[in-house]
Amino acid sequence: MKPAAQKQAQARALTVDEFCREYRIGRTTFYQQVRLGHLRVRKIGKRSLIATEDAEAWFRTLDVAEPASLASAPINSNR
């Protein structure tokens, strides 16, 4: 594969380590997400690759953390 074609192929898929580094998760969480069917993995021999489209689709399914309500936050009187 020519270097330009190799760069293009790399831009389209991530290895497990690259995915975990990019999305700041551990390998255990990664494989749990795969096992639960939340994340698609493509195999080339023994190598596992995650298409960038699948990675982004997985990320969009994650829950959005809502900020705590100001009314329920404790008031700090030491200010």
Summary of the structure (lengths in Angstrom):
residues: 79
radius of gyration: 18.8
end to end distance: 63.5
largest distance: 65.5
contacts: 140
relative contact order: 0.13
helix: 51%
strand: 14%
